[in-house]
Amino acid sequence: MASSAGLALCGHALVVRGGSRLLATSTSSSDGDSLFIYDCSAAEKKSQENKGTVVRRCTALTFTASEEKILVADKSGDVYSFSVLEPHGGGRLELGHLSMLLDVAVSPDDRFVLTADRDEKIRVSWAAAPHSIESFCLGHTEFVSRIFVVPNHPELLLSSSGDCTLRLWEYRSGRELHCCPLTSLQEPTEPWSDKRFAVSRITYWSQEDCVALSCDGLPVVYIFQLDAAQRQLVPRQLLTFQHRVWDAAFEEGHGLWVLQDCREDPLVLYRPVGGQWQSAPESAELRRVCAHVRVNWAMLEGCAGVDSGFSSLYKATCDNMTTYLKKKEERLQQQLEKKRRQAPPPGPNGPTKKMRAGELAQGCSS
């Protein structure tokens, strides 16, 4: 089964079905989100079909494995399906969450729809009856940013979150198999080492069971090896760049393409050499693809300097005890200062002793 690749920039969501003739895109405007499906089966002849308007802002798209439908997840927590075969069919509500959806995926056999939301949950629903829930994958402590069903190990799921972890699941049972904290793989001297971040892309190379992660706004790409037999993820390499990484995707037989925030060198191609991923030398193919990206750079440059798309999704923390203790200390200091101001000034032989009225009268008569 071909895998899906995608790009999310400036409020636009773009999903490309790798190895397929179809491409889907949802664009935001003041009138709502419009969904388009393109048939790119012939390079010289492309057809565009407007599937209509999405009810709420689209947050994720994916094709079903059969490519008969496209699933659209939105910010209100709903998933709509649009038929690829029916030219003028509208969207059909499939399922809903109580919180914002951030990603949607399907199993390779189209039996299950997997959804990830802002409230730390991954839900596995039956595609034929979405109200019937097979399982929940619970364990993340922040919003779930991306999910990915491993195509050549269809029982396994990869997920990432604002808690800076990459997790491996057996999703039908909801069992967590492995958790890898991404912060443990960073160098503490890096300028972004203390920054909160979430994974914005999970891409997979079936030939070598290799996983690559790009992170929202960071100049890095994480490389992992999936050990399916041992049910674990093995960290292999951390690729660093001079510019922010916008996206990354494997191309079977070629290597890892990395899109970065640099007009002069927008794309970098990495290939495995001696067990390590290294930048490929410049070639005619690389120059040709980079030229196409530069021509369309205006579409991409709006992302430069834009705040993280996930920054507003983190849970707000409220430490009431710290605030209470701070105010209590301030009150005690104010009371001590007030007592010092009200105390009588000391006499020549030390502090003045306060005498009773009878003692004062007796002293005067003597």
Backbone torsions as a table, in degrees:
resi	resn	phi	psi	omega
1	MET	NA	131.9	177.6
2	ALA	-71.5	147.5	-178.4
3	SER	-94.9	164.0	178.9
4	SER	-99.9	140.4	172.8
5	ALA	-118.7	160.5	-176.6
6	GLY	-155.1	169.0	179.5
7	LEU	-146.3	131.7	177.7
8	ALA	-126.0	110.7	-175.9
9	LEU	-136.6	133.2	170.9
10	CYS	52.1	39.8	178.1
11	GLY	82.8	0.3	177.8
12	HIS	-101.3	141.9	176.7
13	ALA	-114.8	129.1	-179.6
14	LEU	-130.2	124.5	179.1
15	VAL	-122.8	129.3	178.4
16	VAL	-115.4	130.7	177.2
17	ARG	-84.2	105.2	-176.6
18	GLY	-62.8	131.6	179.7
19	GLY	76.2	13.4	-176.8
20	SER	-121.1	170.1	179.0
21	ARG	-89.4	-6.3	-171.2
22	LEU	-105.7	149.1	175.2
23	LEU	-140.8	138.1	179.5
24	ALA	-126.3	144.2	178.7
25	THR	-145.0	144.4	174.9
26	SER	-124.1	125.4	-177.6
27	THR	-117.4	140.4	-178.5
28	SER	-91.0	144.3	175.5
29	SER	-152.3	176.7	-179.8
30	SER	-66.4	-22.3	-178.8
31	ASP	-91.6	-1.0	-177.8
32	GLY	120.7	-176.2	-179.8
33	ASP	-94.7	135.0	177.1
34	SER	-109.0	137.3	-178.9
35	LEU	-106.8	127.8	179.2
36	PHE	-123.2	144.0	173.7
37	ILE	-124.6	130.1	-177.9
38	TYR	-112.3	142.6	172.8
39	ASP	-106.0	109.6	-176.0
40	CYS	-109.4	32.9	-176.4
41	SER	-65.8	-28.2	176.7
42	ALA	-123.2	127.0	-174.0
43	ALA	-62.5	-33.7	-176.9
44	GLU	-87.6	-5.7	-177.2
45	LYS	-138.8	103.6	-179.2
46	LYS	-112.8	133.3	177.0
47	SER	-109.2	141.3	-179.2
48	GLN	-119.3	135.6	-179.1
49	GLU	-131.2	122.3	178.0
50	ASN	-85.7	115.9	-177.5
51	LYS	-87.4	1.1	177.6
52	GLY	111.3	-164.9	-174.9
53	THR	-106.8	135.4	176.2
54	VAL	-80.5	141.2	-174.3
55	VAL	-62.3	-47.2	178.9
56	ARG	-122.5	169.9	-178.9
57	ARG	-59.6	129.4	-178.8
58	CYS	-73.1	135.5	177.0
59	THR	-113.8	-20.1	178.9
60	ALA	-161.4	151.2	178.1
61	LEU	-135.0	151.4	169.9
62	THR	-160.2	147.7	172.1
63	PHE	-85.0	150.4	169.1
64	THR	-71.5	163.6	-177.6
65	ALA	-62.6	-32.5	179.1
66	SER	-78.5	-11.5	-178.1
67	GLU	63.1	22.3	176.2
68	GLU	-87.4	-21.6	-179.1
69	LYS	-138.0	158.9	171.1
70	ILE	-121.4	133.4	179.8
71	LEU	-100.5	132.9	-177.2
72	VAL	-120.8	119.0	175.8
73	ALA	-98.5	142.3	-177.3
74	ASP	-126.9	174.9	-173.1
75	LYS	-71.7	-16.8	179.1
76	SER	-85.6	-5.9	177.0
77	GLY	100.7	10.1	-178.2
78	ASP	-103.0	155.4	173.1
79	VAL	-121.7	123.5	177.8
80	TYR	-111.1	147.9	175.0
81	SER	-112.5	140.2	176.5
82	PHE	-123.7	133.0	-179.1
83	SER	-76.1	133.7	174.3
84	VAL	-81.7	-28.0	-174.5
85	LEU	-81.2	-34.6	-179.4
86	GLU	-88.6	119.6	-172.0
87	PRO	-65.7	-30.0	-175.1
88	HIS	-124.4	24.1	179.9
89	GLY	-76.5	140.1	178.0
90	GLY	-85.8	-178.8	-179.3
91	GLY	-79.6	146.8	179.4
92	ARG	-120.3	128.5	179.1
93	LEU	-70.4	124.7	-178.6
94	GLU	-101.9	-47.1	-178.2
95	LEU	-159.9	168.7	-178.3
96	GLY	-144.6	151.5	173.4
97	HIS	-116.4	166.5	175.8
98	LEU	-87.5	-6.9	-179.8
99	SER	-134.0	171.0	-176.2
100	MET	-60.6	133.4	176.2
101	LEU	-89.6	140.3	-179.2
102	LEU	-114.1	-20.0	177.7
103	ASP	-159.4	157.6	178.1
104	VAL	-142.8	142.9	179.2
105	ALA	-146.0	164.4	177.3
106	VAL	-128.7	152.3	176.6
107	SER	-74.1	154.6	-177.2
108	PRO	-58.9	-22.7	178.7
109	ASP	-97.6	6.6	178.5
110	ASP	64.9	18.4	-179.1
111	ARG	-85.2	-26.8	-174.4
112	PHE	-127.7	143.9	171.7
113	VAL	-110.8	126.4	-179.2
114	LEU	-111.1	132.6	-177.7
115	THR	-130.1	143.6	179.5
116	ALA	-120.7	134.1	-176.0
117	ASP	-124.3	178.1	-177.2
118	ARG	-71.2	-22.1	-175.6
119	ASP	-93.4	34.8	168.5
120	GLU	73.9	7.7	-172.8
121	LYS	-106.5	147.9	167.2
122	ILE	-119.9	121.3	-178.4
123	ARG	-108.0	137.4	176.7
124	VAL	-113.4	113.0	-176.7
125	SER	-116.7	151.9	174.6
126	TRP	-73.3	130.0	-178.3
127	ALA	-65.8	-37.5	-178.4
128	ALA	-71.3	-28.0	179.1
129	ALA	-141.7	80.7	-172.2
130	PRO	-60.3	-19.7	176.8
131	HIS	-71.6	-15.1	178.8
132	SER	-92.2	114.8	-175.1
133	ILE	-97.4	124.3	179.2
134	GLU	-76.7	-43.6	-177.9
135	SER	-167.7	168.5	168.5
136	PHE	-120.4	139.6	172.8
137	CYS	-103.1	105.1	-173.5
138	LEU	-115.8	138.7	-179.6
139	GLY	163.2	-30.0	177.0
140	HIS	-66.3	148.6	-179.7
141	THR	-108.9	1.1	173.3
142	GLU	-137.9	179.4	-179.9
143	PHE	-52.4	146.3	178.0
144	VAL	-92.1	112.1	-172.5
145	SER	-83.8	-38.9	-177.4
146	ARG	-145.2	146.1	172.2
147	ILE	-131.8	150.9	-177.0
148	PHE	-151.8	120.9	175.0
149	VAL	-84.4	125.4	-176.5
150	VAL	-71.4	118.3	-170.8
151	PRO	-64.7	-39.3	-178.5
152	ASN	-93.6	3.1	169.8
153	HIS	-136.1	72.6	-166.0
154	PRO	-64.9	-7.7	177.3
155	GLU	-88.7	-5.5	-173.7
156	LEU	-107.2	147.8	179.8
157	LEU	-131.9	137.7	172.5
158	LEU	-106.0	141.8	178.0
159	SER	-143.0	151.4	176.8
160	SER	-131.7	163.2	-170.9
161	SER	-154.4	168.1	173.0
162	GLY	-68.9	-6.5	175.2
163	ASP	-85.1	9.8	175.6
164	CYS	62.8	39.3	176.0
165	THR	-126.9	152.2	169.1
166	LEU	-113.3	126.5	-174.7
167	ARG	-123.8	148.9	178.3
168	LEU	-114.5	132.0	-174.9
169	TRP	-128.3	152.2	160.5
170	GLU	-98.9	94.7	-159.5
171	TYR	-72.5	-26.2	-179.4
172	ARG	-67.3	-31.8	177.4
173	SER	-95.9	-11.2	-177.6
174	GLY	74.6	17.9	-175.6
175	ARG	-89.7	128.1	176.1
176	GLU	-81.2	127.9	-177.1
177	LEU	-98.5	-35.3	-176.9
178	HIS	-159.0	145.7	177.3
179	CYS	-131.4	127.6	-179.5
180	CYS	-121.3	111.8	176.0
181	PRO	-72.1	120.9	-177.2
182	LEU	-70.0	-29.2	-178.2
183	THR	-66.0	-24.1	-180.0
184	SER	-73.1	-12.8	-178.5
185	LEU	-96.3	-2.5	-176.7
186	GLN	-89.8	154.8	170.4
187	GLU	-83.2	129.6	-177.8
188	PRO	-64.9	-16.2	-179.4
189	THR	-83.5	-9.8	-179.8
190	GLU	-66.7	141.7	-177.5
191	PRO	-64.2	-19.7	-178.6
192	TRP	-104.7	10.8	-173.3
193	SER	-65.3	-26.4	-179.1
194	ASP	-101.3	14.9	-177.2
195	LYS	-93.7	139.4	173.4
196	ARG	-74.2	139.3	180.0
197	PHE	-152.2	163.7	176.3
198	ALA	-134.6	151.8	178.5
199	VAL	-72.5	129.8	179.5
200	SER	-103.4	-11.4	177.9
201	ARG	-151.7	131.8	168.6
202	ILE	-115.0	119.1	178.7
203	THR	-126.2	153.4	-168.1
204	TYR	-137.8	139.9	177.6
205	TRP	-114.5	105.5	-174.1
206	SER	-64.1	-31.5	-175.7
207	GLN	-59.7	-37.0	-177.6
208	GLU	-120.7	11.0	-176.1
209	ASP	51.2	47.3	-174.6
210	CYS	-106.4	135.6	-179.9
211	VAL	-116.0	133.0	176.1
212	ALA	-123.2	140.1	-179.6
213	LEU	-124.4	132.0	167.4
214	SER	-109.7	142.6	-173.5
215	CYS	-113.3	143.6	-173.6
216	ASP	-59.9	109.7	174.2
217	GLY	83.0	3.2	-177.8
218	LEU	-105.6	148.1	179.5
219	PRO	-88.2	49.2	-176.5
220	VAL	-141.2	158.1	169.8
221	VAL	-135.5	126.2	178.2
222	TYR	-90.9	137.5	177.2
223	ILE	-117.0	128.2	178.2
224	PHE	-126.2	156.9	171.0
225	GLN	-110.0	127.8	176.2
226	LEU	-87.6	115.2	174.4
227	ASP	-96.7	90.8	-174.3
228	ALA	-66.7	-33.0	-178.9
229	ALA	-66.7	-41.4	179.6
230	GLN	-90.0	-3.1	178.9
231	ARG	56.5	53.5	179.3
232	GLN	-150.9	164.9	177.0
233	LEU	-110.2	130.2	-177.8
234	VAL	-111.2	117.1	177.4
235	PRO	-64.5	133.3	-178.1
236	ARG	-114.4	-43.7	-172.4
237	GLN	-162.0	152.0	173.7
238	LEU	-120.8	110.2	178.9
239	LEU	-88.0	129.7	179.5
240	THR	-114.5	149.9	-176.3
241	PHE	-132.8	164.6	177.6
242	GLN	-82.8	-17.3	-176.0
243	HIS	-128.2	162.7	177.2
244	ARG	-59.9	139.4	176.2
245	VAL	-91.7	125.0	179.1
246	TRP	-89.4	-38.0	-176.8
247	ASP	-164.0	165.6	178.1
248	ALA	-150.8	146.8	-179.9
249	ALA	-156.9	138.6	173.4
250	PHE	-81.6	143.1	169.1
251	GLU	-119.0	115.9	-176.4
252	GLU	-55.2	127.1	178.7
253	GLY	87.9	-9.8	-178.9
254	HIS	-115.6	-54.7	-178.6
255	GLY	146.9	-154.1	-176.8
256	LEU	-108.0	119.0	175.8
257	TRP	-92.7	132.8	179.3
258	VAL	-124.0	123.1	178.0
259	LEU	-97.8	123.5	-176.7
260	GLN	-126.0	164.4	-176.7
261	ASP	-81.5	70.2	179.9
262	CYS	-154.1	112.0	-176.1
263	ARG	-66.7	-34.1	-178.6
264	GLU	-68.0	-41.5	178.5
265	ASP	-130.0	73.7	-174.2
266	PRO	-70.5	-28.8	-176.2
267	LEU	-123.2	138.9	174.4
268	VAL	-126.6	133.8	179.4
269	LEU	-107.8	125.9	178.2
270	TYR	-112.1	141.6	176.9
271	ARG	-132.7	150.2	178.2
272	PRO	-75.0	128.4	178.3
273	VAL	-134.2	113.0	178.9
274	GLY	60.6	35.6	178.4
275	GLY	85.6	-1.1	178.8
276	GLN	-124.6	144.0	178.0
277	TRP	-84.1	125.5	-177.9
278	GLN	-128.9	150.6	179.2
279	SER	-65.0	129.5	-179.5
280	ALA	-75.7	145.6	177.5
281	PRO	-64.1	156.0	-179.1
282	GLU	-62.2	136.9	-179.1
283	SER	-136.7	171.6	179.1
284	ALA	-63.6	-36.7	179.1
285	GLU	-64.5	-45.3	-179.7
286	LEU	-64.2	-42.0	178.6
287	ARG	-63.4	-38.8	-179.3
288	ARG	-65.7	-45.2	-179.3
289	VAL	-67.3	-40.7	178.4
290	CYS	-62.5	-35.6	178.6
291	ALA	-64.0	-40.4	177.6
292	HIS	-64.2	-39.0	179.5
293	VAL	-66.1	-41.2	180.0
294	ARG	-63.3	-37.7	179.2
295	VAL	-60.7	-35.2	-178.3
296	ASN	-103.9	25.0	-175.2
297	TRP	-64.8	-29.4	-179.1
298	ALA	-58.2	-31.1	179.0
299	MET	-69.8	-28.1	-173.9
300	LEU	-96.8	-29.7	-171.0
301	GLU	-67.6	-15.4	176.7
302	GLY	-64.0	-16.9	179.2
303	CYS	-78.2	-21.6	-176.9
304	ALA	-62.5	121.8	178.7
305	GLY	84.8	-3.1	178.8
306	VAL	-73.9	139.0	179.6
307	ASP	-63.7	159.5	179.8
308	SER	-55.7	135.2	178.3
309	GLY	-68.9	-16.6	-178.4
310	PHE	-102.1	-5.7	-171.1
311	SER	-62.1	-29.3	-177.8
312	SER	-87.0	-0.9	-175.0
313	LEU	-96.0	-10.2	-178.9
314	TYR	-69.0	147.6	178.4
315	LYS	-66.7	134.8	177.6
316	ALA	-78.9	132.2	179.2
317	THR	-102.0	139.8	-179.7
318	CYS	-132.9	105.1	-179.1
319	ASP	-94.3	87.2	-177.5
320	ASN	-66.3	-34.2	-177.4
321	MET	-65.1	-42.1	178.2
322	THR	-62.1	-42.5	179.0
323	THR	-64.5	-41.1	-180.0
324	TYR	-63.2	-47.1	-178.9
325	LEU	-64.6	-35.3	178.5
326	LYS	-66.1	-44.4	179.1
327	LYS	-67.2	-35.8	177.9
328	LYS	-63.4	-43.5	177.8
329	GLU	-62.4	-39.8	178.3
330	GLU	-63.8	-40.0	179.1
331	ARG	-65.1	-41.9	178.7
332	LEU	-62.6	-41.2	178.3
333	GLN	-64.8	-38.5	178.1
334	GLN	-66.2	-40.1	178.8
335	GLN	-65.7	-41.5	177.8
336	LEU	-64.4	-39.9	178.9
337	GLU	-65.5	-38.0	179.1
338	LYS	-66.0	-41.0	178.2
339	LYS	-64.4	-39.3	179.0
340	ARG	-64.0	-37.0	-179.7
341	ARG	-71.4	-32.6	-177.6
342	GLN	-82.7	-18.3	-178.6
343	ALA	-67.0	139.2	179.0
344	PRO	-67.2	152.3	-179.0
345	PRO	-68.9	147.2	-179.4
346	PRO	-69.0	148.4	176.8
347	GLY	-80.1	-175.5	-178.1
348	PRO	-67.4	-27.9	-178.8
349	ASN	-103.9	21.2	179.3
350	GLY	121.4	-165.2	-178.5
351	PRO	-64.0	137.7	-179.8
352	THR	-69.6	129.9	178.6
353	LYS	-87.1	131.4	-179.9
354	LYS	-81.2	122.5	-175.8
355	MET	-100.5	150.0	176.7
356	ARG	-74.9	163.0	-176.9
357	ALA	-63.0	-38.9	179.6
358	GLY	-65.9	-39.7	179.3
359	GLU	-66.8	-35.0	179.6
360	LEU	-67.2	-42.8	179.1
361	ALA	-65.2	-41.4	179.7
362	GLN	-64.2	-39.1	178.4
363	GLY	-64.7	-34.2	-178.3
364	CYS	-73.9	-36.0	-178.6
365	SER	-70.5	-31.0	179.6
366	SER	-76.2	NA	NA
